[in-house]
Amino acid sequence: MKKRALILATLFSVLLVTGMAAGPALASPDAIETGRLLAILLDSGRGVLAANQPLINDPTKGDKGFTADVFEKQLQEKFKTRAGVDLANLGSATVPAEAKKLLPQLVEASKQTVTKNQAVINVAGKGYKGFTPAHFGTQTAAAFSAKTGTYMKQTTTDGLLRNPSNKADDFEATVLKKFADASYPRAGDKIISEGVEGGKSLRVLLPLFYGKGCLGCHGEPKGEKDISGYKKEGAKEGDLGGAISVKLSLK
């Protein structure tokens, strides 16, 4: 009960931080927490990819040993650190019932992405493989959405857009402007959530800020081509790169 109360208190503080007040347009704390956990899980997978990027891009090695099972173990550790939830013992975790149903499906979609990219990951004699946290996130979100019917995607604004499928819709573009405000917290997993469609759906966005490891492709000098062939955006550490967007049905 104490842990449950702590979760609710945290969610309330999230709403205050994002400048949103409780009201009829907001969904239940359980729905908000489910959306938040899904977004954090996808970003945790991105983090695992980032940590293994030097290995993946090592041209001196063929088989990297970075299998779906290896990925899953690292994902469990990272998600537990960030969300305080043990995916290996999800049945006994204090999380919403919907989260218990959807989180394992997102784990499976994540593992499938790693499995599908094994041929790319294990190419010897080649450095950049074209399988980055962003590629992982886009592919996994699409697979998860297709399997579950739950909307999930990486999204960003036109100025930072590299993959047209990640283009922000009107709602996402509005929230991204709030995330880009210099006063928005850069630490912790602070979300913005809002009930939409007359309370029939909930939208949850988790911001993605550029870390040091992102600047090789997205940093300075602006306009210079990065290793993937795209022009660098001139970003600095802590700048907004985009968001993970989740939409849940509240029917």
C-alpha positions as CSV (number, residue, x, y, z in Angstrom):
1,M,0.0,0.0,0.0
2,K,2.8,2.4,0.8
3,K,4.5,1.7,-2.6
4,R,1.1,2.3,-4.3
5,A,0.7,5.6,-2.5
6,L,4.2,6.6,-3.5
7,I,3.4,5.9,-7.2
8,L,0.3,8.1,-7.0
9,A,2.2,10.9,-5.3
10,T,4.9,10.7,-8.0
11,L,2.3,10.9,-10.7
12,F,0.6,13.9,-9.1
13,S,4.0,15.7,-8.9
14,V,4.6,14.9,-12.6
15,L,1.3,16.7,-13.5
16,L,2.4,19.7,-11.4
17,V,5.9,19.8,-13.0
18,T,4.4,19.7,-16.5
19,G,2.0,22.5,-15.7
20,M,-1.1,20.4,-16.0
21,A,-3.8,20.4,-13.4
22,A,-6.1,17.5,-12.5
23,G,-9.5,17.8,-14.3
24,P,-12.1,16.0,-16.4
25,A,-9.7,15.8,-19.4
26,L,-7.2,13.7,-17.4
27,A,-7.3,10.0,-17.2
28,S,-6.9,7.8,-14.1
29,P,-3.4,7.5,-12.4
30,D,-3.3,3.9,-13.5
31,A,-3.7,4.8,-17.2
32,I,-1.1,7.6,-16.9
33,E,1.3,5.2,-15.2
34,T,0.8,2.6,-17.9
35,G,1.7,5.0,-20.6
36,R,4.7,6.3,-18.6
37,L,6.1,2.8,-18.1
38,L,5.7,1.9,-21.7
39,A,7.5,5.0,-22.8
40,I,10.3,4.5,-20.3
41,L,10.7,0.8,-21.4
42,L,11.1,1.8,-25.1
43,D,13.7,4.4,-24.1
44,S,15.4,1.9,-21.9
45,G,15.8,-0.3,-24.9
46,R,17.3,2.7,-26.8
47,G,19.7,3.1,-23.9
48,V,20.8,-0.5,-24.2
49,L,21.5,0.0,-27.9
50,A,23.5,3.1,-27.1
51,A,25.6,1.3,-24.6
52,N,26.3,-1.4,-27.1
53,Q,26.9,0.9,-30.1
54,P,30.7,0.6,-30.0
55,L,30.4,-3.2,-30.1
56,I,27.8,-3.2,-32.9
57,N,29.9,-0.9,-35.0
58,D,33.2,-2.8,-34.3
59,P,34.5,-3.7,-37.8
60,T,37.0,-6.2,-36.3
61,K,34.4,-8.6,-35.0
62,G,31.8,-10.8,-36.8
63,D,29.6,-12.4,-34.3
64,K,29.1,-9.8,-31.6
65,G,27.2,-12.0,-29.1
66,F,24.6,-9.3,-28.8
67,T,21.6,-11.6,-29.0
68,A,18.0,-10.9,-28.1
69,D,18.6,-12.8,-24.8
70,V,21.6,-10.7,-23.9
71,F,19.7,-7.6,-24.8
72,E,16.7,-8.6,-22.6
73,K,18.9,-9.0,-19.6
74,Q,20.4,-5.6,-20.0
75,L,17.0,-4.1,-20.7
76,Q,15.6,-5.6,-17.4
77,E,18.5,-4.0,-15.5
78,K,18.1,-0.6,-17.1
79,F,14.3,-0.5,-16.7
80,K,14.5,-1.6,-13.1
81,T,17.0,1.2,-12.4
82,R,14.8,3.8,-14.1
83,A,11.3,2.7,-13.2
84,G,11.8,0.6,-10.1
85,V,10.0,-2.3,-11.8
86,D,11.5,-5.8,-12.1
87,L,10.3,-7.2,-15.4
88,A,11.5,-10.7,-14.4
89,N,8.9,-10.6,-11.5
90,L,6.2,-8.5,-13.1
91,G,3.4,-10.6,-11.7
92,S,4.2,-9.4,-8.2
93,A,5.1,-5.8,-9.1
94,T,2.9,-2.9,-8.0
95,V,1.9,-1.7,-11.4
96,P,-1.4,-1.3,-13.2
97,A,-3.1,-4.4,-14.7
98,E,-2.9,-2.9,-18.2
99,A,0.9,-2.4,-17.7
100,K,1.3,-6.0,-16.7
101,K,-0.3,-7.0,-20.0
102,L,1.5,-4.5,-22.3
103,L,5.0,-4.4,-20.9
104,P,5.9,-8.0,-21.8
105,Q,4.6,-7.4,-25.3
106,L,6.9,-4.4,-25.7
107,V,9.8,-6.5,-24.4
108,E,9.0,-9.2,-27.1
109,A,8.7,-6.5,-29.8
110,S,12.1,-5.2,-28.6
111,K,13.7,-8.6,-28.7
112,Q,12.3,-9.3,-32.2
113,T,13.9,-6.0,-33.4
114,V,17.3,-7.2,-32.1
115,T,16.8,-10.6,-33.7
116,K,15.8,-9.2,-37.1
117,N,18.9,-7.1,-37.1
118,Q,21.4,-9.9,-36.3
119,A,22.7,-10.1,-39.8
120,V,23.4,-6.4,-39.8
121,I,24.9,-6.4,-36.3
122,N,27.3,-9.3,-37.1
123,V,28.7,-8.0,-40.3
124,A,32.5,-8.1,-40.1
125,G,34.8,-5.5,-41.8
126,K,32.2,-2.8,-41.6
127,G,32.0,0.0,-39.1
128,Y,28.7,1.9,-39.0
129,K,25.8,-0.6,-39.3
130,G,22.8,1.7,-39.6
131,F,21.3,0.2,-36.4
132,T,21.2,2.9,-33.8
133,P,19.0,3.7,-30.8
134,A,16.8,5.7,-33.2
135,H,16.5,2.8,-35.6
136,F,15.7,0.4,-32.8
137,G,13.0,2.7,-31.3
138,T,11.3,3.3,-34.7
139,Q,11.2,-0.4,-35.6
140,T,10.2,-1.6,-32.1
141,A,7.4,1.0,-31.7
142,A,6.0,0.0,-35.1
143,A,6.1,-3.7,-34.3
144,F,4.5,-3.2,-30.9
145,S,1.7,-1.0,-32.3
146,A,1.0,-3.5,-35.1
147,K,0.7,-6.4,-32.6
148,T,-1.2,-4.7,-29.8
149,G,-3.2,-1.9,-31.5
150,T,-1.6,0.5,-29.0
151,Y,-0.2,3.7,-30.6
152,M,3.5,4.2,-29.9
153,K,6.2,6.0,-31.9
154,Q,9.3,8.1,-31.7
155,T,8.4,11.6,-32.8
156,T,10.1,14.8,-33.4
157,T,9.7,18.2,-35.2
158,D,10.3,19.0,-38.8
159,G,13.7,20.6,-38.1
160,L,15.0,17.4,-36.6
161,L,13.1,14.9,-38.6
162,R,15.1,12.2,-40.4
163,N,12.5,9.5,-40.8
164,P,9.2,10.7,-42.2
165,S,7.3,8.0,-40.2
166,N,8.3,9.8,-37.0
167,K,6.8,13.2,-38.0
168,A,4.9,14.8,-35.1
169,D,1.2,15.1,-35.3
170,D,-0.5,18.3,-34.1
171,F,-0.8,17.2,-30.5
172,E,2.8,15.9,-30.4
173,A,4.1,19.1,-32.0
174,T,2.4,21.2,-29.3
175,V,3.8,19.1,-26.5
176,L,7.3,19.1,-28.0
177,K,7.2,22.9,-27.8
178,K,6.7,22.6,-24.0
179,F,9.5,20.1,-23.7
180,A,11.8,22.5,-25.6
181,D,11.3,25.2,-23.1
182,A,14.5,25.8,-21.2
183,S,12.7,25.6,-17.9
184,Y,11.5,22.1,-18.5
185,P,13.2,19.5,-16.3
186,R,16.1,17.7,-18.1
187,A,16.5,15.1,-15.3
188,G,14.2,12.3,-14.5
189,D,11.3,10.7,-16.5
190,K,8.9,13.6,-16.4
191,I,6.0,13.2,-18.8
192,I,3.1,15.2,-20.2
193,S,-0.2,13.4,-20.3
194,E,-3.6,14.5,-21.4
195,G,-7.0,12.9,-22.0
196,V,-8.3,13.5,-25.5
197,E,-11.3,12.6,-27.7
198,G,-13.7,13.4,-25.0
199,G,-11.9,11.2,-22.5
200,K,-11.9,8.2,-24.7
201,S,-8.1,8.2,-25.1
202,L,-5.0,9.2,-23.2
203,R,-1.9,10.6,-24.7
204,V,1.5,10.4,-22.9
205,L,4.7,11.9,-24.1
206,L,8.2,11.3,-22.7
207,P,10.9,13.8,-23.9
208,L,14.2,12.6,-25.4
209,F,17.1,14.9,-24.7
210,Y,20.4,14.6,-26.5
211,G,23.2,13.0,-24.5
212,K,26.9,13.2,-25.2
213,G,26.7,9.9,-27.2
214,C,24.1,11.5,-29.6
215,L,26.3,14.5,-30.6
216,G,28.5,12.5,-33.0
217,C,25.5,12.4,-35.4
218,H,23.3,15.3,-34.1
219,G,25.9,17.8,-32.8
220,E,28.2,20.4,-34.3
221,P,29.2,21.6,-36.8
222,K,25.7,22.1,-38.0
223,G,25.3,21.1,-41.7
224,E,28.2,18.8,-41.7
225,K,27.4,15.2,-42.8
226,D,27.5,12.6,-40.1
227,I,28.5,9.0,-40.4
228,S,25.0,8.0,-41.7
229,G,25.0,10.7,-44.4
230,Y,22.6,13.0,-42.7
231,K,23.4,16.6,-42.0
232,K,24.1,17.3,-38.3
233,E,21.6,19.5,-36.5
234,G,24.1,21.4,-34.4
235,A,22.5,20.2,-31.2
236,K,24.1,20.5,-27.8
237,E,23.9,18.1,-24.8
238,G,20.6,18.6,-23.1
239,D,18.8,19.9,-26.2
240,L,15.4,18.3,-27.1
241,G,15.7,15.6,-29.7
242,G,12.1,14.4,-29.7
243,A,9.8,12.3,-27.6
244,I,8.3,8.9,-27.2
245,S,4.6,9.1,-27.8
246,V,2.0,6.7,-26.5
247,K,-1.8,6.7,-26.9
248,L,-4.0,4.4,-24.8
249,S,-7.7,3.7,-25.3
250,L,-9.7,4.4,-22.2
251,K,-12.9,2.5,-23.3
